[in-house]
Amino acid sequence: MKYSLITKIKSIHRYLFIPVLLTLFSIVFFLVYRNIKLTTINEFNNEQLILARTASMGISSFFTDSEADLKFLSSLEDVILVTDRSKEILQSYYNAHGAILAAITRIDSSGLIVSTYPENPSIIGTDISHQNHVKQLIKTHQPVISDVFMSAQGYLSIAYHVPVFNQSTFAGSIAILIPMHELGNQYLGKIKTRGTGQTWLLSENGTEIYCSVKEHTGRTFAANNQHQELAEQLMTTITRDSSGVVKSYHSADTTYGEAVIEEQYVTFYRTELGNTYWTILISSREADIFNALTRFRNHSFIAFFLLLLALAFYFYSLAKVRNVLKVEKKRRQAELTLQKNEEKFRKLFEDHSAIKLLIDPETSRIVDANKSAIQFYGWTREELQNMTINEINTLADEDIKKEFANLKEKGSIRFEFRHRLKNNEIRDVEVFSSRVEIDNKIVFHSVIHDITQRKKTDKALIVAKEQAEESNRLKTAFLQNMSHEIRTPMNAIIGFSSLLPHSYNNKEQLLQYSDIINQSSNNLLGIIDDILEIAKIESGQLPLFKESFSLNELFTELKTFFKEYQRQLNKSHVQFDLKPCSCQLDTIVTDKGKLRQILINLISNAFKFTNEGTIEVGCTVNKDTIQFYVRDTGIGIAADKQQAIFERFTQLHTDKKKQYGGTGLGLSIVKGLLDLMGGTITLESVQRNGTNGESGGTAFYFNIPYQKAAENTAKTTTTINEKEYQFNNETILLVEDNLANTRLIEKMLADTGLKLLCTEFGEEAVDIACTKLPTLVLMDIGLPDISGYEAAQKIKSAAPGIKIIAQTAYVSNDDKEKAFEAGCDDFVGKPLSREQLLAVIKKHLNSNN
């Protein structure tokens, strides 16, 4: 009994050993873990502050270097005087720093942009003196960093200005435009944070000007974090302290790839930048900070667990009687595990959805194939096992041997092949092969994926890319041609205008120069009209105005117009035949202006490409449509380009040696107008063959809906004798805010017996009209105080008998409707001709009389 008691005591002692050991281990582990956690937090704070300080030094260094570079450039005489060489200097500086700069600009002392690179002619001469940082520069003559602003390209940017002095006189500034995402990527994007940590940059007012979460950029930090209390406290701390580490809220990525706002450790560091400051912030989740500590804890638990296992095994091994049984049990378990693994591999191989083959590397024979392979290739398992991979793979036998040798050397590899199926169909496949050992023999385990559709998609993407590149090429050719077509008449206008003073006493030359200037101006106006028309068509802002009119009257107008057009082109020898319409077609209802423009574009196109022969125009009716045609005997159009000529940015001749002018928009406008009117257009063409002398020619046919007008509804035109413009000292009020236009109208109305009153303000025009009661008012629309519409309404309310004629550069149909709704009696669009202006004045003065 004594022995039994001692045995029990020993057993109790043995059983209590493990709980006591576990308790001691837990206490020691807790103390060590808490100490390591505090140390980890301190090290993390120091690490993050070092990272933020390093990034701050980089940003400060960038602005310091940029200021030094810009001060050097500002000291160069070419930059000070803005010579032609200054453009090369700006280009050289941009090329050296283009990776982080968007532009470098030279501004004069009044705030006007005088030079920029990359070159952008549209902003040269732009006044930016109203911008706060430019005001500060002009006032202090010191370097200035602008507030962050949204650029025209759609990203946040800043401008850094350094003053330029001509000796001691302020001569403006030289500035660089810096995209914030480029600056942020350069100095913050390379910071390696822990885990899912993020870096971002705040401006002085708390706006996130750089952040890896794109949706946050441009918004305040507090707004991005839903004005959480900790976020507001962080902003207060940043305002008070220059650096530190606090807990706050910020966006973090979850394991599911979604961004959520959660509490994080945030390190901040202020960067002073001249007239402002930015704050660098680095966030880290607590899990990322204590990642290593967590691993230490888990490893400790594992070690302790292993220790317990060792102790358990020790006590278990004391039972010598059960030792043999334990070994035997392990052996049986190992056999069972091996059997299960073999069954799992067989099941995984056989039932896997991927195509799988086992191949003998020595003979290339297919050892086995799974169900997916049988279904894909079309052969039975027995047929595949009697085949070699060479019978499936389209590669040559030698190439297959080389790939096998490569696989033997590397152990696993990826291929792209073309495999032949039983029905002789060829499929693109992606093969992942690796060496495996089965029954003590090495075989190649190949997993095969059908990528035929992906290959087709890749080819389609390549075709789409080529089409996009072709579209860009056509746009570039169009812009180059547009520049040529605008500069050509401008050259004549500016050139002959400068020659007028030198030919003052030569009336014949004055008339010749005046005719050339007038013709070139009309050409330039036509180009501008084409550009505006195509813009309206593309934006869907072109309304349809149907009216009743006579087709024969329209054809008569066109015949008169093109008679003068032929003379200007020196093509009077080309026979122009415009056939009149039959009686039943004479009066129709449609948009006359758009029909007239379609016919003018097509006939002008015919004259452009016809140097001899005839041009014929006419129309026929077919039930509910009218078909118009324009035929010529010109050079013709190649068959492969007959559809492309109706597309935007497309011209028949785009080479630099072309002999035909034009913007290339005429037929695009025709197609757009016909789409708007519910019509269609087709063409037939034979291209001229200069080798064998075969003639060419083109015929355009277009249809529009036919709507016959009611009897006696056609508009009639009142004809006024335009050569007699003498009046009886009537008073006219001219409201015009442009001095040049005022002088032009004064000259047009000189020696006509009219008394002219002038003002540039709408309110003053109302006062003059109410007190002096002029017979007629010529009203501009865009005035500096109130609009011409509002001024016309006030005059009509006070003096309904005064005639008001709107004379403006706003010439769309919507603008005309607004003018008439405001009370205007008539409308003339700029540019004005003397005959046009005097005719409309006489019309309304006669009606008053």
C-alpha positions in Angstrom: 0.0 0.0 0.0 2.9 2.3 0.8 4.3 1.6 -2.6 1.0 2.3 -4.3 0.8 5.7 -2.5 4.2 6.7 -3.6 3.4 5.7 -7.2 0.3 7.8 -7.1 2.2 10.8 -5.8 4.8 10.4 -8.6 2.0 10.1 -11.1 0.4 13.3 -9.8 3.7 15.1 -9.9 4.2 13.9 -13.4 0.8 15.1 -14.5 1.2 18.5 -12.8 4.5 19.2 -14.5 3.0 20.1 -17.9 0.4 22.6 -16.5 3.0 24.3 -14.3 5.4 24.5 -17.3 2.6 25.9 -19.4 1.8 28.6 -16.8 5.4 29.7 -16.4 5.9 29.8 -20.2 2.7 32.0 -20.6 3.9 34.5 -17.9 7.4 34.8 -19.4 6.0 35.0 -22.9 3.6 37.8 -21.9 6.4 39.9 -20.4 8.7 39.4 -23.3 5.9 40.0 -25.9 4.9 43.3 -24.2 8.5 44.6 -24.1 9.0 43.6 -27.8 5.7 45.3 -28.7 6.8 48.6 -27.1 10.2 48.4 -28.8 8.5 47.6 -32.1 6.3 50.7 -31.9 9.3 53.0 -31.1 11.3 51.5 -34.0 8.4 51.9 -36.3 7.9 55.6 -35.4 11.6 56.3 -36.0 11.6 54.3 -39.3 8.5 56.2 -40.6 9.9 59.6 -39.6 13.1 58.8 -41.4 11.2 57.8 -44.6 9.1 61.0 -44.4 12.2 63.2 -43.7 14.0 61.6 -46.6 11.1 62.3 -49.0 10.8 65.8 -47.6 14.5 66.4 -48.3 14.0 65.1 -51.9 11.1 67.5 -52.5 12.9 70.4 -51.0 16.0 69.5 -53.0 13.9 69.4 -56.2 12.6 72.9 -55.6 16.0 74.2 -54.6 17.6 72.7 -57.7 14.7 74.0 -59.9 15.1 77.5 -58.4 18.8 77.5 -59.1 18.3 76.2 -62.6 15.5 78.8 -63.3 17.6 81.6 -61.8 20.4 80.6 -64.1 18.1 80.6 -67.1 16.6 84.0 -66.0 20.1 85.5 -66.2 20.6 84.5 -69.8 20.2 87.4 -72.2 18.3 85.4 -74.7 15.7 84.5 -72.1 15.5 88.0 -70.7 14.9 89.5 -74.2 12.8 86.5 -75.4 14.9 86.0 -78.6 14.4 83.1 -81.0 17.3 81.2 -79.3 15.3 81.4 -76.0 13.0 78.8 -77.4 15.9 76.4 -77.9 17.0 77.1 -74.3 13.5 76.3 -73.0 13.4 73.2 -75.2 16.8 72.0 -73.9 15.7 72.5 -70.3 12.4 70.7 -70.9 14.1 67.8 -72.6 16.5 67.4 -69.6 13.7 67.5 -67.1 10.7 66.4 -69.1 10.2 63.3 -67.0 8.7 65.4 -64.2 7.7 68.7 -66.0 4.6 69.3 -68.1 5.9 72.7 -69.6 8.3 75.6 -69.1 6.9 79.1 -69.8 8.2 82.7 -70.1 5.9 85.4 -68.9 6.4 89.1 -69.4 6.2 91.8 -66.7 2.5 92.4 -67.2 1.6 88.7 -66.9 1.3 87.8 -70.6 2.6 84.4 -71.8 5.2 85.2 -74.5 6.8 81.8 -75.0 6.3 78.2 -73.9 7.6 74.7 -74.5 6.2 72.3 -75.6 4.9 74.9 -78.0 1.2 75.8 -77.8 0.3 78.7 -80.1 -3.2 78.9 -78.6 -1.9 80.3 -75.2 0.7 82.7 -76.5 -0.5 86.2 -75.4 -2.8 84.8 -72.7 -3.0 87.2 -69.7 -2.5 85.3 -66.4 -1.9 88.3 -64.2 -5.2 87.7 -62.4 -3.8 84.4 -60.9 -2.9 84.9 -57.2 0.6 83.6 -57.5 1.3 85.8 -60.5 0.0 88.8 -58.6 2.3 87.9 -55.7 5.3 87.6 -58.1 4.6 90.9 -59.8 4.2 92.5 -56.4 7.2 91.0 -54.6 9.6 90.1 -57.4 10.4 87.0 -55.5 10.1 83.3 -56.4 6.6 82.0 -55.9 5.1 78.5 -55.7 1.4 78.5 -56.8 -1.4 76.8 -55.0 -2.3 73.4 -56.5 -4.8 73.7 -59.3 -6.5 71.4 -61.9 -4.7 71.6 -65.2 -6.5 71.6 -68.6 -5.3 68.0 -69.1 -7.3 66.9 -66.0 -4.6 66.4 -63.4 -3.5 68.5 -60.3 -0.4 70.7 -61.0 1.6 73.5 -59.5 3.5 76.4 -61.1 6.9 77.6 -59.9 7.8 81.1 -60.9 11.2 82.7 -60.7 11.5 86.5 -61.5 13.5 87.7 -64.5 15.3 91.0 -64.4 16.7 93.1 -67.2 19.6 94.6 -65.2 17.6 95.9 -62.3 14.3 96.2 -64.1 11.6 93.5 -63.5 11.1 91.8 -66.9 8.6 89.1 -65.9 9.3 85.5 -64.9 10.2 82.0 -66.1 7.9 79.3 -64.8 7.7 75.5 -64.8 4.4 73.5 -64.7 4.8 70.4 -62.5 2.1 67.6 -62.5 1.6 66.6 -58.9 1.3 62.9 -59.8 4.7 63.0 -61.4 6.2 64.8 -58.4 4.5 62.4 -56.0 5.6 59.3 -57.9 9.2 60.6 -58.0 9.6 61.2 -54.2 6.7 59.4 -52.5 5.9 56.5 -54.8 9.3 54.9 -54.1 8.8 54.8 -50.3 8.5 51.2 -49.2 5.8 51.0 -46.6 5.0 48.0 -44.5 2.3 45.7 -45.9 -0.7 47.8 -47.3 0.7 51.1 -46.0 0.2 54.2 -48.1 1.9 57.6 -48.6 0.1 60.8 -49.5 0.8 64.6 -49.6 -1.3 67.4 -48.1 -1.3 71.0 -49.1 -1.3 73.8 -46.6 -5.1 73.9 -46.6 -5.4 70.1 -46.0 -6.1 69.1 -49.6 -4.8 65.7 -50.6 -2.6 66.7 -53.7 -1.0 63.2 -54.1 -2.4 59.9 -52.9 -2.3 56.3 -54.1 -6.1 56.2 -53.9 -6.9 58.3 -57.0 -10.4 59.2 -55.8 -8.9 61.1 -52.8 -6.8 63.4 -54.9 -8.1 67.0 -55.0 -10.3 66.6 -51.9 -9.6 67.5 -48.3 -8.2 64.8 -45.9 -11.1 65.3 -43.5 -13.7 64.9 -46.3 -12.1 61.8 -47.6 -12.3 60.3 -44.1 -15.9 61.3 -43.6 -14.9 64.0 -41.0 -14.1 61.4 -38.4 -13.0 62.9 -35.1 -9.5 61.4 -35.3 -9.1 62.8 -38.8 -10.0 66.3 -37.6 -7.6 65.9 -34.6 -4.8 64.9 -37.1 -5.4 68.1 -39.1 -5.2 70.2 -35.9 -2.0 68.4 -34.9 -0.4 69.0 -38.3 -1.1 72.7 -38.0 0.5 72.8 -34.6 3.5 70.4 -34.9 6.0 69.9 -37.7 6.2 66.1 -37.3 5.0 63.2 -35.3 3.1 59.9 -35.2 -0.6 59.7 -34.3 -3.6 57.4 -34.7 -6.1 58.5 -37.4 -8.3 57.2 -40.1 -7.4 56.6 -43.8 -8.3 54.2 -46.6 -6.8 50.7 -46.5 -7.0 47.7 -48.9 -8.8 44.6 -47.5 -7.9 41.0 -48.5 -10.9 41.2 -50.9 -9.3 44.1 -52.9 -11.9 46.7 -51.5 -10.8 50.0 -49.9 -12.3 50.8 -46.5 -11.7 53.6 -44.0 -10.1 52.3 -40.8 -8.0 53.4 -37.9 -4.2 53.4 -38.7 -0.9 54.7 -37.4 -0.1 57.9 -39.4 3.4 59.5 -39.5 3.5 63.2 -40.7 6.3 65.5 -41.5 6.1 69.1 -42.7 8.0 70.3 -45.7 8.6 74.1 -45.9 8.5 75.4 -49.4 9.1 79.1 -49.6 5.7 80.8 -49.4 3.8 77.7 -48.4 4.3 74.2 -46.9 3.3 70.7 -47.6 2.9 67.7 -45.2 4.0 64.2 -46.0 2.0 61.4 -44.4 2.6 57.7 -44.2 0.0 55.3 -42.9 0.3 51.7 -41.7 -2.2 49.3 -40.4 -1.5 47.9 -36.9 -1.4 44.4 -38.3 1.4 45.4 -40.7 3.4 47.0 -37.9 3.2 44.0 -35.7 3.5 41.4 -38.5 7.0 40.3 -37.3 5.9 40.3 -33.7 2.8 38.2 -34.6 5.1 35.7 -36.4 7.3 35.6 -33.3 4.2 34.9 -31.1 3.0 32.2 -33.5 6.4 30.6 -33.7 6.6 30.6 -29.9 3.3 28.9 -29.7 4.4 26.3 -32.3 7.7 25.8 -30.4 5.8 25.3 -27.1 3.4 23.0 -28.9 6.3 21.0 -30.3 7.8 20.9 -26.8 4.6 19.5 -25.4 4.6 16.9 -28.2 8.1 15.9 -27.3 7.2 15.6 -23.7 4.1 13.6 -24.6 6.2 11.4 -26.8 8.7 11.0 -24.0 6.0 9.9 -21.5 4.4 7.8 -24.1 7.7 6.1 -25.0 8.0 5.1 -21.4 5.3 2.6 -22.0 7.6 0.0 -23.5 4.8 -2.4 -23.9 3.1 -0.2 -26.4 6.2 0.8 -28.3 6.0 -2.0 -30.9 2.3 -1.4 -31.5 3.0 2.3 -32.0 5.7 1.6 -34.7 3.4 -0.8 -36.4 0.5 1.7 -36.3 2.7 4.3 -37.9 3.8 1.9 -40.7 0.2 1.1 -41.4 -0.7 4.8 -41.4 2.1 5.5 -43.9 0.9 2.8 -46.2 -2.6 4.1 -46.0 -1.4 7.7 -46.7 0.6 6.5 -49.7 -2.4 4.7 -51.1 -4.7 7.7 -50.6 -2.1 10.0 -52.3 -1.9 7.7 -55.3 -5.7 7.6 -55.5 -5.9 11.4 -55.2 -3.3 11.9 -58.0 -5.2 9.4 -60.2 -8.5 11.1 -59.5 -7.0 14.6 -59.9 -5.4 13.5 -63.2 -8.5 11.7 -64.5 -11.3 14.1 -63.5 -9.5 17.4 -63.9 -11.2 19.9 -66.2 -7.8 20.8 -67.7 -6.4 18.7 -70.6 -3.6 16.5 -69.2 -1.2 14.1 -70.9 1.6 11.9 -69.5 4.5 11.6 -72.0 7.5 9.4 -72.1 10.5 11.7 -72.6 12.6 9.1 -74.3 10.1 7.8 -77.0 7.7 10.8 -77.1 4.9 8.2 -76.6 1.7 9.3 -74.8 1.6 7.2 -71.6 -1.8 8.3 -70.5 -4.5 10.9 -71.2 -7.4 12.1 -69.0 -11.1 12.5 -69.9 -10.6 16.2 -70.9 -7.8 15.2 -73.3 -10.0 12.5 -74.9 -12.9 15.0 -75.4 -10.6 17.7 -76.7 -8.5 15.7 -79.2 -11.3 13.4 -80.3 -9.3 10.1 -80.1 -10.1 7.4 -77.5 -7.7 6.7 -74.6 -6.3 3.5 -76.4 -5.7 5.5 -79.6 -3.9 8.2 -77.8 -1.7 5.7 -75.9 -0.7 4.2 -79.2 0.4 7.7 -80.6 3.4 9.9 -80.0 3.2 13.6 -79.3 4.8 14.3 -82.7 1.5 13.2 -84.3 -0.4 15.9 -82.5 2.1 18.7 -82.4 2.6 20.6 -85.7 6.3 21.3 -84.9 9.0 19.5 -86.7 10.4 16.4 -85.0 13.8 18.1 -84.4 12.1 21.1 -82.8 10.2 18.8 -80.5 13.4 17.1 -79.4 15.0 20.5 -78.6 12.0 21.4 -76.4 12.2 18.1 -74.6 15.9 18.6 -73.9 15.1 22.1 -72.6 12.4 20.6 -70.3 14.7 17.9 -69.0 17.3 20.6 -68.1 14.9 23.1 -66.4 12.4 20.6 -64.8 9.3 22.7 -65.7 8.5 25.0 -68.6 5.7 26.7 -70.5 5.2 26.3 -74.2 2.8 27.7 -76.9 2.1 25.1 -79.7 -0.4 24.3 -82.4 -2.0 20.9 -81.9 -3.9 18.9 -84.5 -7.2 17.3 -83.5 -8.7 14.1 -84.9 -10.9 16.1 -87.3 -7.7 17.8 -88.6 -8.7 21.1 -87.0 -5.6 23.0 -85.8 -5.9 24.7 -82.3 -3.5 27.1 -80.5 -2.6 25.7 -77.1 -0.6 26.7 -74.0 1.3 23.8 -72.4 2.7 23.7 -68.9 5.0 20.7 -68.5 7.0 19.4 -65.6 8.9 16.3 -64.7 7.2 13.8 -62.3 8.1 10.3 -61.1 5.5 7.6 -61.5 6.3 3.9 -60.7 10.0 4.9 -60.4 10.0 6.3 -63.9 10.4 9.9 -65.0 7.5 11.2 -67.3 6.5 14.6 -68.5 3.2 15.8 -66.9 1.7 18.3 -69.4 -1.3 20.5 -68.6 -2.8 21.9 -71.8 -5.1 25.0 -72.3 -6.9 25.9 -75.5 -5.9 29.5 -76.3 -7.3 29.7 -79.8 -9.9 32.3 -78.9 -7.3 34.4 -77.0 -5.0 34.3 -80.0 -7.9 35.6 -82.2 -8.6 38.3 -79.7 -4.9 39.3 -79.7 -5.0 39.6 -83.5 -8.1 41.7 -83.3 -6.4 44.0 -80.8 -3.5 44.4 -83.2 -5.8 45.3 -86.0 -7.7 47.8 -83.8 -4.3 49.3 -82.8 -3.3 49.7 -86.5 -6.7 51.3 -87.2 -6.2 53.8 -84.3 -2.8 54.6 -85.6 -4.2 55.2 -89.1 -6.9 57.4 -87.6 -4.2 59.5 -85.8 -2.2 59.8 -89.0 -5.3 61.1 -90.8 -6.0 63.6 -88.1 -2.4 64.9 -88.3 -2.7 65.2 -92.1 -6.0 67.0 -91.6 -4.5 69.5 -89.1 -1.5 70.2 -91.3 -3.8 70.8 -94.3 -6.0 73.0 -92.2 -3.0 75.1 -91.1 -2.1 75.5 -94.8 -5.6 76.4 -95.9 -6.0 79.0 -93.2 -2.5 80.6 -93.6 -2.9 80.8 -97.4 -5.7 83.4 -97.5 -4.3 85.1 -94.4 -1.0 85.6 -96.2 -2.9 87.3 -99.1 -5.0 89.4 -96.7 -2.0 90.6 -94.5 0.3 91.0 -97.5 -1.9 93.0 -99.8 -3.2 95.1 -96.8 0.4 96.1 -96.1 0.8 97.1 -99.8 -2.3 99.4 -99.8 -0.5 102.5 -98.4 2.2 102.2 -101.1 -0.5 102.2 -103.9 -2.5 105.2 -102.6 -2.2 107.1 -105.9 -2.7 104.1 -108.1 -6.5 103.4 -108.2 -6.1 100.4 -110.5 -3.8 98.7 -108.1 -6.0 99.6 -105.2 -9.0 98.0 -106.8 -6.9 94.9 -107.7 -5.6 94.6 -104.1 -9.0 95.2 -102.7 -10.5 92.5 -104.9 -7.8 90.0 -103.8 -8.3 90.9 -100.1 -12.0 90.5 -100.4 -11.7 87.2 -102.2 -9.2 85.8 -99.7 -11.4 87.0 -96.8 -14.3 85.1 -98.3 -12.2 82.0 -98.7 -11.0 82.3 -95.0 -14.6 82.8 -93.9 -15.6 79.7 -95.9 -13.0 77.6 -94.1 -14.1 78.9 -90.7 -17.7 78.1 -91.6 -16.8 74.6 -92.6 -15.0 74.0 -89.2 -17.9 75.4 -87.2 -20.4 73.4 -89.3 -18.7 70.1 -88.8 -18.4 70.9 -85.1 -22.2 71.5 -84.8 -23.0 68.4 -86.8 -20.7 66.2 -84.5 -22.2 67.7 -81.3 -25.8 67.3 -82.5 -26.5 71.0 -82.0 -27.5 71.8 -85.6 -31.3 72.3 -85.8 -33.5 71.8 -88.9 -35.5 74.8 -90.2 -38.1 73.8 -92.8 -39.5 76.5 -95.1 -41.4 76.7 -98.4 -39.3 78.0 -101.4 -38.9 77.7 -105.1 -36.2 75.3 -106.4 -35.8 77.2 -109.6 -35.1 80.4 -107.7 -32.5 78.5 -105.6 -31.0 77.2 -108.9 -30.9 80.7 -110.3 -29.0 81.9 -107.2 -26.6 79.1 -107.5 -26.0 79.8 -111.2 -25.2 83.5 -110.5 -23.0 82.5 -107.6 -20.9 79.9 -109.6 -20.6 82.2 -112.6 -18.5 84.5 -110.4 -16.9 81.5 -108.7 -15.7 80.2 -112.2 -14.2 83.6 -112.9 -12.3 83.6 -109.6 -11.0 80.0 -110.4 -10.1 81.0 -114.0 -12.3 78.1 -115.1 -14.8 79.9 -117.3 -14.0 77.5 -120.1 -15.7 74.6 -118.1 -19.3 74.2 -119.2 -21.7 74.6 -116.2 -25.2 73.3 -116.9 -27.8 73.7 -114.2 -31.0 72.2 -115.4 -34.3 73.9 -114.1 -36.9 71.8 -112.3 -40.3 70.8 -113.7 -43.3 72.8 -112.7 -44.6 70.2 -110.2 -41.2 70.2 -108.4 -40.8 74.0 -108.4 -42.1 74.8 -104.8 -41.1 72.4 -102.0 -40.8 72.4 -98.2 -37.4 71.6 -96.6 -34.4 73.3 -95.0 -33.4 75.7 -97.8 -30.1 76.8 -96.2 -28.8 73.2 -95.7 -29.9 72.1 -99.2 -28.1 75.2 -100.7 -25.0 74.3 -98.7 -25.1 70.7 -99.9 -25.3 71.8 -103.5 -22.6 74.4 -103.1 -20.2 71.9 -101.5 -20.8 69.3 -104.2 -20.6 71.8 -107.1 -17.5 73.4 -105.6 -15.9 70.0 -105.3 -16.7 69.3 -108.9 -15.1 72.6 -110.1 -12.0 71.8 -107.9 -11.3 68.5 -109.6 -12.5 69.4 -113.2 -10.1 71.3 -115.4 -12.0 70.8 -118.7 -15.3 69.4 -119.9 -18.7 69.9 -118.2 -20.4 70.0 -114.9 -24.1 69.2 -114.8 -26.6 69.7 -112.0 -30.3 68.7 -111.9 -33.0 66.8 -110.0 -35.9 64.3 -110.4 -38.8 63.2 -108.2 -39.4 59.6 -107.2 -42.7 59.2 -105.2 -41.8 60.6 -101.8 -38.2 61.6 -102.4 -36.3 64.1 -104.6 -33.1 63.0 -106.2 -30.4 65.6 -107.0 -27.3 64.9 -109.0 -24.0 66.6 -109.7 -21.9 65.2 -112.5 -18.5 66.2 -113.7 -15.8 65.1 -116.1 -13.0 65.5 -113.6 -10.2 63.3 -112.4 -12.5 60.7 -110.8 -12.1 58.8 -107.5 -10.4 55.5 -106.9 -12.8 52.6 -106.0 -11.1 51.9 -102.7 -11.5 55.5 -101.6 -15.1 56.1 -102.6 -16.5 55.4 -99.1 -13.6 56.9 -97.1 -14.1 60.4 -98.6 -17.2 60.9 -96.5 -15.3 60.3 -93.3 -13.8 63.0 -91.0 -10.1 63.8 -91.4 -10.0 62.1 -94.8 -8.9 63.7 -98.1 -8.5 62.1 -101.5 -5.0 63.7 -101.9 -2.9 64.1 -98.8 0.6 64.2 -100.4 2.6 67.4 -100.2 2.7 67.7 -104.0 -1.1 68.0 -104.4 -2.5 70.6 -106.6 -5.9 70.8 -105.0 -6.8 73.0 -102.0 -9.6 72.7 -99.5 -10.1 71.6 -95.9 -11.3 68.1 -96.7 -14.5 68.7 -94.7 -16.9 69.4 -97.6 -18.1 65.9 -98.2 -18.2 65.2 -94.4 -20.5 68.2 -94.0 -22.7 67.0 -96.9 -23.0 63.5 -95.3 -23.8 65.0 -91.9 -26.4 67.5 -93.3 -28.1 64.7 -95.3 -28.3 62.5 -92.2 -29.9 65.4 -90.3 -32.5 65.9 -93.2 -33.2 62.2 -93.5 -31.5 61.8 -96.8 -28.8 59.6 -98.4 -25.9 60.0 -100.8 -24.2 57.7 -103.3 -21.6 58.2 -106.0 -20.4 56.7 -109.3 -16.9 57.4 -110.4 -14.3 56.5 -113.1 -10.7 57.5 -112.4 -8.9 59.2 -115.2 -6.0 57.2 -116.7 -3.2 59.5 -117.7 -1.2 56.7 -119.4 -3.7 55.7 -122.0 -5.7 58.9 -122.1 -9.0 57.5 -120.7 -11.2 60.3 -119.4 -12.7 60.2 -115.9 -15.6 61.6 -114.1 -17.7 61.5 -110.9 -21.5 61.7 -110.3 -22.9 62.3 -106.8 -26.6 61.4 -106.2 -28.4 62.4 -103.1 -32.0 62.0 -102.0 -34.1 64.0 -99.5 -37.8 63.6 -98.5 -40.1 65.3 -100.9 -42.8 67.5 -99.4 -44.7 69.7 -101.9 -45.6 73.1 -100.7 -49.2 74.4 -100.6 -50.3 76.7 -103.3 -49.0 80.3 -103.0 -46.9 79.6 -100.0 -43.5 80.2 -101.5 -41.6 83.0 -100.0 -41.1 86.1 -102.2 -38.1 88.3 -102.1 -38.4 92.1 -102.2 -35.8 93.6 -104.5 -34.3 96.9 -103.5 -32.2 99.0 -105.8 -28.8 98.6 -104.1 -27.1 101.3 -106.1 -29.1 104.2 -104.7 -28.4 104.9 -101.1 -29.1 108.5 -100.4 -31.2 109.4 -97.3 -32.8 112.5 -95.8 -30.6 113.2 -92.8 -32.2 110.4 -90.7 -30.6 109.7 -87.4 -29.1 106.2 -86.8 -27.7 105.0 -83.4 -24.8 102.6 -83.8 -24.2 100.4 -80.7 -20.8 98.7 -81.2 -18.1 97.9 -78.6 -15.3 97.3 -81.1 -13.6 100.5 -82.3 -12.5 99.0 -85.6 -16.0 97.9 -86.4 -17.3 101.3 -85.5 -14.9 103.0 -87.8 -15.8 100.5 -90.6 -19.5 101.2 -90.3 -18.9 105.0 -90.2 -17.0 104.7 -93.5 -19.7 102.5 -95.0 -22.4 105.1 -94.1 -20.4 108.2 -95.1 -21.8 110.4 -97.8 -25.3 108.7 -97.6 -27.1 111.5 -95.8 -27.3 109.7 -92.5 -26.6 111.2 -89.1 -24.8 108.7 -87.0 -24.7 108.5 -83.1 -22.3 106.0 -81.6 -22.0 104.2 -78.2 -20.3 101.0 -77.0 -22.5 100.4 -73.9 -26.0 99.0 -73.8 -27.4 101.1 -71.0 -26.1 104.3 -72.7 -27.8 103.1 -75.9 -31.1 102.9 -74.1 -30.7 106.4 -72.7 -29.8 107.9 -76.1 -32.7 106.1 -77.8 -35.2 107.3 -75.3 -34.0 110.9 -75.4 -33.0 111.5 -79.0 -35.4 109.0 -80.6 -33.3 107.9 -83.6 -35.1 106.5 -86.6 -33.1 103.2 -86.5 -30.7 101.4 -84.2 -27.8 99.1 -85.3 -27.4 96.9 -82.3 -24.4 94.7 -81.5 -25.2 91.7 -79.2 -22.0 91.2 -77.2 -21.6 94.4 -75.2 -19.5 95.1 -72.1 -22.4 95.9 -69.7 -25.7 94.4 -70.7 -26.4 92.2 -73.8 -27.8 93.6 -77.0 -30.9 91.4 -76.4 -31.6 93.2 -73.1 -30.9 96.7 -74.6 -33.3 96.0 -77.5 -36.1 94.9 -75.2 -35.7 98.1 -73.1 -35.7 100.3 -76.2 -38.8 98.6 -77.7 -40.6 99.0 -74.4 -39.9 102.7 -74.2 -40.1 103.6 -77.9 -41.8 100.8 -80.0 -41.6 102.8 -83.2 -37.8 102.7 -83.4 -36.5 100.1 -85.8 -33.7 97.9 -84.4 -31.4 95.8 -86.7 -29.1 93.3 -84.9 -25.6 93.4 -86.4 -23.4 90.7 -84.8 -20.9 87.9 -85.2 -23.4 85.5 -83.5 -24.9 84.1 -86.7 -26.5 80.8 -85.8 -30.2 80.2 -86.3 -30.6 80.2 -82.5 -29.0 83.6 -82.3 -31.3 85.0 -85.0 -34.4 83.7 -83.1 -33.2 85.3 -79.9 -32.7 88.6 -81.7 -36.2 88.6 -83.1 -37.7 87.5 -79.7 -35.9 90.4 -78.1 -37.8 92.8 -80.5 -35.2 93.3 -83.3 -36.8 94.0 -86.7 -34.0 92.5 -88.8 -30.7 90.7 -88.6 -27.4 91.0 -90.4 -24.4 88.8 -89.7 -20.7 89.8 -89.6 -18.6 90.2 -91.6 -20.6 93.0 -93.1 -20.5 94.3 -96.7 -21.5 97.9 -97.6 -24.2 96.8 -100.0 -25.7 94.4 -97.5 -25.8 97.0 -94.7 -27.2 99.8 -96.8 -29.8 97.6 -98.3 -31.2 96.5 -95.0 -31.1 100.1 -93.7 -32.9 101.4 -96.8 -35.5 98.6 -96.4 -36.5 99.8 -92.9 -36.2 103.5 -93.5 -38.5 103.1 -96.6 -41.0 101.1 -94.4 -41.0 104.0 -91.9 -41.6 106.5 -94.6 
